[in-house]
Amino acid sequence: MEEKRYLTFALTKGRLAGKTLALLEKIGITCEEMKDKDSRRLIFVNEEQRLRFFLAKGPDVPTYVEYGAADIGVVGKDELLEEGRRVHEVLDLGFGNCRMCVCGPESAKELLRHHERIRVASKYPVIAKDYFYNKKHQTVDIIKLNGSVELGPIVGLSDVIVDIVETGSTLRENGLAVLEEICPLSARMIVNRVSMQMETERIRSILLQLRQQLA
């Protein structure tokens, strides 16, 4: 009898990985190797269940899944929107909840209301451009930043920022506020298109169990 191929999961490093593993454990999918915090391994294996896991930075997870290096991925909706990869988004996991927002000083509200040409700083230039150009029909100059985007309006680099907001405490501490909400965000499960056809039964079984667990 032909041995089952490994099903490979790409998980976003940090809190999302921890929450994903806890959820998977509830449906009997475990990986003891990943519990060793001192491990230097890059690939973790559950031989019995023919599963492999690896951790990656959020923006890279959709890339691994699109190109088939991983069959299944777990990543924030923000990275899916920003990366625009060709994958199946199959499940909202219901954790990692936050919002993508336009933020800035209260004085910037007028600039947004009158559709003036403004400068927008963001780690998410694709999301920012889509929002302003396609939804608001407002011409803006988008500046890509990789670090603390809150600095943008404070030092005069930009009028507003587009960023993820969880509690809003960092904004408040720096005299900024949420001016407009773009969309809600949460952790999503994605699947490689070919894997969905080749491993339909196994993947559908996992999804069904997860849906029941989340319900």
N, C-alpha and C positions, 0 to 999 in steps of 0.2 A: 504494500500500500504506500502511495506517495506521501511523503511527510509534508505537513502544512508549512507554507512559507511564513516567515516572520511578518507580523503586522507592526509597523513602526510609528511611534508617536513622537511628534516634536512639540515640546512644551515651552511656554514662555518662562524664562528665568524669574525667580523671585516669588512674590505672593501668589501669582496666578498658578505657578507650578504646584505649590503646596496645596492650594485649594482644589486643583484638578486631581491630584493624587488622592486626596481625602475622599473626593466624590467617586473616583474610580474604585477605590477600596470598598466602598459600600455595595458595588455590584460584583465584587469578587476579583477585580483586576488589581493585582499588587506587584510591586517591584521592591523587594527587600534591599537590593543593592543601592537604591536611591536614598535609603534612610541613613546611610553612612555619610555623615556631614564632612568627614575628612577624606573621602574618596576623591582621587584625581582622575577617575575614569570619565570618558566623554560619552560612551554608550553604555547603557544599563540594560540587562537582559533578564527576562523571566523565561527560562528554558521550557518549563512545564507548559506554560500557556502560549509559547511561541510569540512572545512580544518583545519589542525593543523600544527603549525610550532614550531621548536625548534632550538636553536643554539648549535653548538658543535665545538670542535677543529678539524682542517682539517683532521688529520690522523684518527679521529674517525668516520667521516661522512660515508666513504665506509663501515665501520663495521656495523653501524646502518642500512644502506640500505641492506647489504647482509643478515642480520638476520631478516629483516622484521619489525624492530622497526620504520623504516621510509620507505615510498613507493618510495619517490623521494629525491634525494640529489643533492646539488651543491657543488663542490669541485674542487680544482686545479688538473690539470693533473699530477703534481708531486706526489700528495698523492695517486692517482690511481695506478701509476707505482710502487710506493714504497710499498703500502699495498697489491697489487695483489688480491683484493677481487673479488668474483664471483658476478658481477653486470652487467647490461646492460648500456653501455656508449652510450647515445642517442643523445647528442647535444653539439656542441662547442658553448658556449655562447659569444665568441668573446671579452671578457674583462679579466682583470687580466693577460695580456700578458707579458711574460718574457721568459728567456731561462735557460735550465739546462746546465751548462758548467764545463769544467775542467779549473781551474784557478791556478795561481801561479806566481812566479817570472819568468822573461824572460829566465833566465838560465835553467829553468826546461824543456824548449822546447826540448833540446837535449835528455833528459832522456825519454821523450815521443816518440821522433822520433826513438830512438834506442831500444825501447821496454825493457828498463832496469827495474829491479825489484825495485819498488819505494813504498813509503808510501803515502796513500791517506786518507785524513781526510774528513768526510762528515756526514751530518745529514741524508743522504740518502744512506745507505750502500747497499741496494738492487739494486738501480739504478747504483751506482758506480761499483758494482761487475758485473752486466750485461754488462755494457759498456766495461769495461776493459777485462773481461774474454771472453765474447761472440762476441763482435764486433771488439775489437782491438787485441784479443788473446795475451794479455799482463798480466803476473802474477804480482799482486800487493798485498801489505798488506793494508787492509782497517781498518781504525780506526774510530769508531763512536763517534761523538761529538754532543752535544745538544745545545751548545751556539754559540758564534761567531767563525765560522770555519776559518775565515780569519787569526786568530791567529796561526793556525797550521803551515804554512810555516814560519811565522815571528819568532816564538820561537823555530823552529827546530823540531817540533813534526812530521811534514809531509813534503813531497816534493811538493805536490800539494793538492788542495781541489776539491771536486765536490759540487757545490752549485748553487742556483738560482741567476741569474743576471738580474736586471731590467735596471738600468742606467749605472752600472759599476763604479759609483763615489766612493763607499767605497773601491773597489779594488784599484783604482788609488791613492787614498789618502794613501794607505798602501803599495804602491810599487808593487802591483800585477796586473795581466792582464788576460784576457780571452785567454787561449791557444788552446782550442778545444771546439766546440759546440756539445753537446750531442743531444738535441732535443728542439723544441719550446714548450712552455707551455701556457695554458690558462684555464679559468674556464669551467668545463664540467658539464652537467646534467646527473645524473645516476638514474637508476630505478631498484627496486627489481624485481627479475625474476618472482616470483609468482604474484606480483602486476601487472606486465605487462600482465599477462594472465587473472587475475581476474577483473582488472579495465581497460581493453583495451581501451574502448571508451573514458572514461574520460581522461586517460593519453595521448592518441593519439590526442585528441582535444586540450589539453594544448600544446603539442609539435607542432602541426600544427600552432596554433596561434603564438607561440614563433618564429617559423621559418619564418613566414610571417613578424613578427615584425623586426626580425634581417635582413631580406632581404631588 
